[in-house]
């Protein structure tokens, strides 16, 4: 028996000859190098890590295009988009702008709205971390729960959808669907809209990715209930993080890296009660405006840029709010 650990162990496992599928589910940048190794050795890579797609998506796609690897999303919304696209007779071609522009009119992902969708924006200053981590539908970790409450999580998913399907941003949207039963909708040129529906159960997208393109998982859930399916526009003025993420999706280059790093640091400070809820988007916007937008084409420059942005964000927070 050999015990593999640390970066060296991750890299060995992800590129090992006996490994066919690599699931990237480690939070943060620790899985960037293993994912690149897995792609370079032509594995099926199942992505459950938004950070590396948001922050290093262009580099990953560039490496993917030079390999025979397969990249599958496990996020419920993107997995749902994939299922609808394949069920409609189309192929899965990552980042193939020409193919998807010629076959698809619009992609829509859904958002539960988080815990503050009905709260008046004037009350946002009073939101505490203990309130933000209580998601109405999904049971998630603290960081992603805060991202859901600011709608940053949905913004990150817009960036991921842009990376995977590469439509014009105006054709990639999100809507509020409080019941979390419709996960994505695809509109075709003839006006047909096909939706993916299921109970909010992550075993469904995970199992589909693991057994792709087959369905093996048998759900033991109760009968699906169709009543009370509602849809609303996202009140963008209430959730500036979502608007910032959409701008980043359009900008590309390293803007996703800047957004992600600044957001992670801001959320960390908010969870430690060092800044307030409404400070989060302001900090992120200021960092986006102060860091150079440029392409990062190798792992070293991506990691260095990420460290730089985190240092800049912490310095800004200390200078403005006295928090350290």
C-alpha positions in Angstrom: 0.0 0.0 0.0 1.3 3.5 -0.9 -0.2 6.6 0.7 -0.2 9.5 -1.7 -0.5 13.0 -0.3 0.1 16.7 -1.0 0.6 18.3 -4.5 2.9 15.5 -5.6 0.3 12.8 -4.7 -2.5 14.7 -6.5 -0.5 15.2 -9.6 0.5 11.5 -9.7 -3.1 10.3 -9.3 -4.5 12.7 -11.9 -2.1 11.5 -14.6 -1.7 7.8 -13.6 -2.2 5.3 -16.4 -4.8 3.4 -14.5 -7.0 6.4 -13.9 -9.7 7.2 -16.5 -11.8 9.8 -14.7 -10.6 12.6 -12.5 -13.1 14.5 -10.3 -11.9 18.0 -9.4 -13.7 18.8 -6.2 -11.0 20.5 -4.1 -11.9 24.1 -3.2 -9.5 26.7 -4.5 -6.4 26.5 -6.7 -4.9 23.4 -5.3 -6.5 21.3 -8.0 -5.3 23.5 -10.9 -2.1 21.6 -11.6 -3.7 18.1 -11.2 -6.5 19.2 -13.6 -3.9 20.3 -16.2 -2.0 17.1 -15.7 -5.3 15.1 -16.2 -6.1 17.0 -19.4 -2.6 16.5 -20.7 -2.9 12.8 -20.2 -6.3 12.7 -21.9 -8.5 11.8 -18.9 -12.2 12.6 -18.5 -12.2 15.5 -16.1 -15.3 16.2 -14.1 -15.2 19.7 -12.8 -16.9 20.5 -9.5 -14.6 23.5 -8.9 -15.8 26.8 -10.2 -12.6 28.7 -9.2 -10.2 27.2 -11.7 -12.7 27.6 -14.6 -13.5 31.2 -13.6 -9.8 32.2 -12.9 -7.9 30.1 -15.4 -10.6 29.1 -18.0 -8.8 30.4 -21.1 -5.6 28.5 -20.2 -7.6 25.3 -19.5 -9.5 25.5 -22.7 -6.3 26.1 -24.7 -4.7 23.0 -23.1 -7.9 21.0 -23.6 -8.0 21.8 -27.3 -4.5 20.3 -27.7 -5.6 17.0 -26.0 -8.1 14.2 -26.3 -9.4 14.8 -22.8 -13.0 15.4 -22.0 -14.2 18.2 -19.6 -17.6 17.6 -18.0 -19.4 20.0 -15.6 -21.0 18.8 -12.4 -22.6 22.0 -11.4 -26.3 21.3 -11.5 -27.1 24.2 -13.9 -24.3 23.4 -16.4 -24.8 19.7 -16.2 -28.5 20.4 -16.9 -27.6 22.5 -20.0 -25.4 19.7 -21.2 -28.2 17.1 -20.7 -30.7 19.3 -22.7 -28.2 20.0 -25.5 -27.4 16.3 -25.9 -31.0 15.2 -25.6 -31.9 17.6 -28.4 -29.6 15.8 -30.8 -26.7 18.3 -30.6 -23.1 17.4 -29.7 -21.0 18.5 -26.7 -18.2 20.7 -28.1 -16.5 22.6 -25.3 -16.1 26.3 -26.1 -17.0 25.8 -29.8 -18.5 29.3 -30.5 -19.4 28.6 -34.2 -21.2 25.4 -33.4 -23.3 26.7 -30.6 -24.0 30.0 -32.2 -25.4 28.2 -35.2 -27.6 25.8 -33.2 -28.8 27.6 -30.0 -30.6 30.9 -29.5 -30.4 31.3 -25.7 -29.1 29.5 -22.6 -30.8 30.2 -19.2 -29.7 29.0 -15.8 -31.8 29.4 -12.7 -31.2 30.8 -9.3 -33.1 30.2 -6.1 -32.6 33.8 -5.1 -30.9 33.1 -1.9 -32.0 34.2 1.6 -32.3 37.9 0.8 -34.3 38.0 -2.4 -37.3 39.5 -0.6 -35.4 41.7 1.8 -35.4 45.4 1.1 -32.0 46.6 -0.1 -32.0 49.3 2.6 -31.7 46.4 5.1 -28.7 44.8 3.4 -26.3 46.8 5.7 -27.7 44.9 8.7 -27.1 41.4 7.3 -24.8 39.3 9.4 -22.7 36.3 8.4 -25.0 34.0 10.4 -27.9 35.1 8.2 -26.0 34.8 4.9 -25.0 31.1 5.4 -28.7 30.0 5.7 -29.6 29.0 2.1 -33.3 28.3 1.5 -32.9 25.3 -0.8 -29.4 23.8 -0.8 -27.2 22.6 2.1 -23.8 24.1 1.2 -20.6 25.3 2.9 -20.3 28.8 4.3 -18.4 30.4 1.5 -20.7 29.2 -1.3 -23.7 30.1 0.8 -22.5 33.7 1.1 -21.8 33.7 -2.7 -25.4 32.6 -3.2 -26.7 35.4 -0.9 -24.8 38.0 -2.9 -25.7 36.3 -6.2 -22.0 36.1 -6.9 -22.4 32.3 -7.3 -24.8 32.8 -10.1 -22.4 35.3 -11.7 -19.6 32.7 -11.5 -21.9 30.2 -13.2 -22.5 32.7 -16.0 -18.8 32.9 -16.5 -18.6 29.1 -16.5 -21.4 28.8 -19.1 -19.7 31.4 -21.3 -16.5 29.3 -21.1 -18.2 26.0 -21.9 -20.6 27.1 -24.7 -19.1 30.4 -25.8 -22.3 32.1 -26.9 -22.5 35.9 -26.9 -23.1 37.0 -23.3 -26.5 38.5 -24.2 -27.6 34.9 -25.0 -26.5 33.5 -21.6 -28.8 34.6 -18.7 -30.1 33.6 -15.3 -33.6 33.9 -13.8 -35.0 33.5 -10.3 -36.7 30.2 -9.8 -37.4 29.8 -6.1 -38.4 26.1 -6.1 -35.0 24.9 -7.6 -36.7 22.3 -9.7 -35.9 23.7 -13.1 -32.2 23.9 -13.4 -31.6 25.2 -17.0 -33.5 26.0 -20.2 -32.3 26.0 -23.7 -34.0 28.0 -26.4 -33.6 27.0 -30.0 -34.1 29.1 -33.2 -37.6 27.8 -33.9 -38.8 29.2 -30.6 -38.8 25.8 -28.8 -37.6 26.0 -25.2 -36.6 22.8 -23.5 -36.1 22.7 -19.7 -34.2 20.3 -17.4 -36.3 19.5 -14.3 -35.5 17.5 -11.2 -35.6 17.7 -7.5 -32.6 19.6 -6.0 -30.4 16.5 -5.6 -26.7 16.7 -6.5 -26.5 13.0 -6.9 -28.2 13.4 -10.3 -25.6 15.6 -12.0 -22.7 13.9 -10.2 -23.9 10.4 -11.3 -24.6 11.6 -14.9 -21.1 13.0 -15.2 -19.5 9.8 -13.7 -21.4 7.5 -16.1 -21.6 10.0 -19.1 -23.3 9.7 -21.5 -25.4 7.0 -19.8 -27.8 7.2 -16.9 -27.3 4.5 -14.3 -28.3 6.2 -11.0 -31.8 5.4 -9.9 -33.3 8.1 -7.7 -35.2 7.0 -4.6 -36.9 10.4 -4.2 -40.6 10.9 -3.9 -42.8 11.6 -6.9 -41.9 14.9 -8.6 -44.4 17.7 -7.8 -45.1 20.1 -10.6 -47.2 22.8 -9.0 -46.0 26.3 -8.1 -43.2 26.7 -10.6 -42.4 30.4 -10.8 -39.9 32.5 -12.6 -38.7 36.1 -12.1 -36.0 38.4 -13.4 -33.0 38.9 -11.1 -33.2 42.4 -9.5 -29.7 43.4 -10.6 -29.7 46.7 -8.7 -30.0 44.7 -5.5 -27.2 42.3 -6.3 -24.2 44.2 -7.8 -22.0 41.1 -7.5 -24.0 39.4 -10.3 -23.6 42.5 -12.5 -19.8 42.5 -11.8 -19.5 38.9 -12.8 -21.4 39.5 -16.1 -19.0 42.3 -17.0 -16.1 39.9 -16.3 -17.6 37.2 -18.4 -17.6 39.7 -21.3 -14.1 41.0 -20.5 -12.3 37.7 -20.3 -8.5 37.4 -19.9 -7.5 37.5 -16.2 -10.6 39.4 -15.1 -12.2 36.2 -13.8 -9.1 35.5 -11.7 -9.3 39.0 -10.2 -13.0 38.7 -9.5 -12.6 35.3 -7.9 -9.6 36.2 -5.7 -11.1 39.5 -4.5 -14.4 37.8 -3.8 -12.9 35.0 -1.8 -10.9 37.4 0.4 -14.0 39.7 0.9 -16.2 36.8 1.8 -13.5 35.6 4.3 -13.5 39.0 6.0 -17.3 39.1 6.0 -17.5 35.7 7.6 -15.1 36.9 10.3 -17.3 40.0 10.8 -14.5 42.4 9.8 -16.6 44.0 7.0 -20.3 44.3 6.3 -22.4 42.6 3.6 -22.6 45.6 1.3 -18.8 46.1 1.4 -18.3 42.9 -0.6 -19.2 44.2 -4.1 -17.5 47.6 -3.5 -14.2 45.9 -2.6 -14.4 43.6 -5.6 -15.1 46.5 -8.0 -12.2 48.5 -6.6 -9.8 45.6 -7.0 -11.0 45.0 -10.6 -10.4 48.6 -11.4 -6.9 48.6 -9.8 -5.3 45.4 -11.3 -4.1 45.1 -14.9 -6.3 43.1 -17.2 -4.1 40.8 -19.2 -3.9 37.2 -20.4 -2.2 34.6 -18.3 -1.2 31.6 -20.3 0.7 29.3 -17.9 0.2 27.9 -14.5 3.0 29.9 -12.9 1.6 33.3 -14.1 -1.9 32.3 -13.0 -0.8 31.4 -9.5 1.4 34.5 -9.2 -1.4 36.7 -10.3 -3.8 35.1 -7.9 -1.4 35.7 -4.9 -0.9 39.3 -6.1 -4.7 40.0 -6.2 -5.2 38.6 -2.8 -2.5 40.8 -1.3 -3.9 43.8 -3.0 -7.4 43.0 -1.7 -6.2 42.5 1.9 -4.3 45.8 1.7 -7.3 47.7 0.4 -9.5 46.2 3.1 -7.0 47.2 5.8 -6.6 50.7 4.5 -10.3 51.3 4.1 -11.8 49.4 7.0 -8.9 48.9 9.4 -9.3 45.1 9.2 -6.4 42.8 9.1 
